[in-house]
Amino acid sequence: MSSETTGRTTVFFVDDHEDVRESVQRTLEDLDVEVACFDSADECVKALQSRRCDLLITDLRMPHMDGLELLRQAKAVCPLLPAIMVTGYGDVKVAVEAMRLGVVEFIEKPLSRRSLQSAVRSVLSHVSRNGHGAPVHALTDLERETLLMILQGRSNREIADIRRRSRRTVEDERRRIMQKLGAENLIDLVRIASAMGLPTSQ
């Protein structure tokens, strides 16, 4: 019986490793959701054109079509489809682009049952992140300027050159920004800033 008939939430998961797909399917089925697994981004895009999907979970690094390109094509078919990205790379530029394409959660490798179920529950229940960390007005003017440059994907060296300050000063400022906003890493910082409505651009 299809999810359209049962009314159950449907989650699409894309990964090119069979053992990962099988493990994730078992983990998500414990949440009482319909799970459809795909071994390639191409197969997922085809399925999106004809099947219901409430949440897309994809690995970032895959052969032939990576997770970002999958998100671009998925967005063309389902503009409001939320997504979770699985990645082992803390690249702020990737995070910014992924969030533009509908990613609302990131899960770092290696995948754990608890982190996966927690992320899926969070997205499916539409948990608001606006209360995460301190408000942006807790930052100084200089810290806000630095934050905006971080969201543009600029490195510490680039920010130091633009601001005509030492690289160490910029690194210290970045740490203070993350502490004030309650961010544990760069991806977390981008997510929090986006929830606050700050502009993100490359």
N, C-alpha and C positions, 0 to 999 in steps of 0.2 A: 504494500500500500504506500503511495507516494506521500510526501510531506504536504502537497497541496490538498490531499484528501483528509489527512489526519490533523492538519493545522499545526503540526510540530515545527519548531524552529529548525531551520536548515543551515548547517555550517559546511562550507567548502574548504578543504585543506589540500594544499599543493606542495609536494616534495618529491624529489626524484629518487629517494631511497625507500624501498619497500618496507624495511623493518621500522622506519620512522613512521610511515603512513599507518601501519598496523597498530603501533603503539598509541599514536594519537587518536586513532579511531576508537580504540577501547577506552581511552581516557575521557574522550568527549561524550561517548554514549552513556557514561555514568551520570552525565548531566541531563539526561533525558532529551537529547537533541538528535535530530537526523543528521548523519555525517556522510558526506560524499568526498572521497579521496581521489586525487588525480596525480599521475606521475609526471605530468608536464603542464606548463602554463597554457600551451595550445589547447589541450583537452579541456582545461578549466574554462577558457574563453568560449569554446563551443558550447559547453554546458550552460554557461550563463545566458546564452541567447535563447534557451528554451526551457530552463528549469528555474525554480524559485531558489534564491539564496539570501539568507539574512545576515550572514557574516562570512567574510573571506579571510582565511589564514594562509599566508604564503611565506616560504623561505625567500631570503634576499638573493642568495647565490644559487642559481640553477643554470644548467646548460641550455643553449638555444635561445631561451627567453628568460631574462632574470625577473626578480620580483617587482622591480619598478616598472618594467615594460608591461608586465601582467596587470599591474594596477592601472596603468594608463588605458589599456584596452578594456579592462573591467569597468572603469569609470565611464567610458563611451557607451557601454551597454546599460550599466546601472549606476547613474550619477551619484546616488545617495548611499551606495553600499559601503558600510563600515568595514574596516580591515584591521587585521593584526599582522605585524611583520616579525618573522623570526630571523634573528641575525646575530652573528658573533662579532660584528664590526661596529664600533662606536663612532661612526662618521657623522658629523653634524650636518654636512651637506646632504647626505643620503636621508637623514632623519627629516630635514626640512622638506625635501622633495616628496618623501613618502607621505608626510602629513598633508601636503597639498592634494595628494591623490586618494585620501580617505583613511589613512592609517591613524587609528586612535590609541593603539597600544603597541608596544615593542616587547618582545620576549627574547632574552639573551640565551644563546646556546651555552652548555647543553640543556635541552629542554627537561624540565621536571614536571611531574604530574601536578604538583601543587601550583606552580607558577602558571601553567597552561590553563588549568581550571579556573584559577583566580582571575586571569585576564579575560577569559571568555565570559564568566559571570559578570564582570565589571562592564564589559561592552554591551552585553545583551540586556542588562538592567539599566542601561543609560546612566551610569553613575557619573555625576558631575565632578569635574576636577577643579572647579573654580576656587574651591577653598584650600587647595594644596599650597602650602608654603605661605610666605608673607606676600602682601600686595606689592605691586611694582612700585608704588609711591614710597616704599621703604628704602628704595635705592636713591643714591645721590644722583645729581645730573650727570656727572662723569660716568658713574656706574651704568646708568641707563644708556648712555652713548655706547659704552663698551658692550653692553648686552645686545644692542641692535646690530653691532658689527659681528658679534658671535653668531647671531641668527642669520647673518648673511654668509656664514661659512668662512669668515676670515680667521687666519691663524694668529697666534699670539705675536709672532714676528710682524705680520702685516699690520695688526692693530697698533703695535709699538711704533712702527714707522709712521703711520698716519697721525698718531697722537704725539709723536716726538717724545716718547717716554721710553724707559728701559724695558726690556722684555720681562725682567723679574717683577717690575712694578705692575705690568699688565697681568702676569700670572697671579700675583697676590690679589689684584682687583677681581679677577675671574673667580678665585676661591671665595672671596667675600660675597660676590653676587650669588653664587651657588648656595652658600650658607644661608643668606637672607631669604632666598626663595625656596629653601628646603629641597634643593636638587641634589641627587646623589651622583649623577654623571651627566655628560653632555646631552645624551638623548632625553634624559629626564628634564633637563633645563629647557630644551626646545619644546617639549610637551607642555610644561608648565607655562612658559611664555605664550605659547599659542592659545592655551585656555584663557589667558588674560587678555587676549585680543591683540597682542603685539604683532606688528607686521613681520613676515619672514620672506626673505628673497635671497636669491643667489647673487 
